Amino acid sequence: MKVSLDQVLQAESALRKLATTSLPAVTAFHVSRLLKEVNEHYRQSKEIEMKLFEKYGVSDGKGNLQVLPVNEQLFKKELVELLAIEVEVSAKALKIEQLESVSLTPAEIFALEPFLEV
């Protein structure tokens, strides 16, 4: 399935929650495979995002990077372009029925939607 990096970033925490939930073995396997792929895309996008902060920002002296106001538009433009990149996730989509025993918030379902088969 193809998903954007933005969708990967949104789904990551919900997938982590599923990974720490007791699930039937087959479902746990599918969640594990999906999380493994999502984590790799998540890690890569965060590395590139950090490079954007380094490119357009300065250190605040406390170890944090702040985007300079003069660079804000360029930073946002590149970040939006980054988040729009589509990546391939080869793991199978989760069937919503597999998650019936899991308590998820509407926000978590929304974040997982690109990875769900309804």
N, C-alpha and C positions, 0 to 999 in steps of 0.2 A: 504494500500500500504506500502511496505517496502522501506525505504530510509536510507541513511547513515547520521550520524551526520554532516558530512561535507556538504552534500546537504542541511540539515536543516539550518546550519549556513549561507550558501550562499543565501538561499531563504528568510531568515527572513526579510531583509530590503525591498525587492521587495514586500513581502506580507504586510508589514507595509504601503508601498506606496498605495497598493490597498485598504487597510483598511481606508485610508483617502481620497479616491476618491469616488465621487458620482456614485453609481452603482444601477442597478435594484435590488429590494428587494431580490429576490431569489439568485442572484449572491452575494450580500452583505452578506447574511446569510452563503453561502458556504465559502466565504473568511473569515468570522468571525470564523467559526468552524475550518477551516484549520489553521488560525493564532493562535487560542487558543492552539491547539495541538503542533504546531511548537514552540510556545513560551515556553511551558513546557520543551520540549527537549532541546531547546536553553539554557534556564536557567540552567538546570542540567549539560549540557556540559561545560558551562562557569564556574560553580562552581568547577567541576573536573579540568578544565584547570588551575584555580587559585590555586588549591591544588598542581598541578604539578609545578607551578612557585614557590610556597612556599617550595616544596620538593627539587627542584634543583637550586633555586636562592637565592639571598640576596637582601635586601632593599638598594636602592641607597641613602637613607636618605631623599628623597623627597616624600616618599609614594609609589614609584614604585618598582616593583620587576624585577631584572635582572637575567637571567640564567647565572650561572658561566660557563666560557668557558670549564672547565674540565667536566661539566655535560651536555654540549650541546647535545651530541649524545644520551645520555640516555633520555633527555627531548624530543628530536625530535622523538625518537622511541616510547615513550609512547603516545605522542600527535598524531602521525600517527595512532597508534592502536586505540586510543579513537575516532578519526574522522572516522575510518572505521566501527565502530559499526553500525549495522543496527537496526533501530527502526521502530515500527509499527505506522502508522498514519491511523486512521480509518475514518477520514473525506474524503468525496468524492473528487476526482480530479476535478479541474476546467476545463471546456471545453473552448478551445481557443476562440470559438465564443462568450462566455460570456464576453470576455475582448476586443472585437472589438472597443468599444468606449473609451478605455483607451490608453493613449500614454505611451508606454513602450520602453525602449532602448533594443537593442539586448542583452546587458549584463543582463538586468532584465529578459528577456525571457529565456535566458540560465539558470539563477539561478532558475527560476520557472519551468523549463522543467520537473523535476521529479513529479511535482504536477499538470501537465497539461495533458489533454486528447485531442489529436489532431484530 
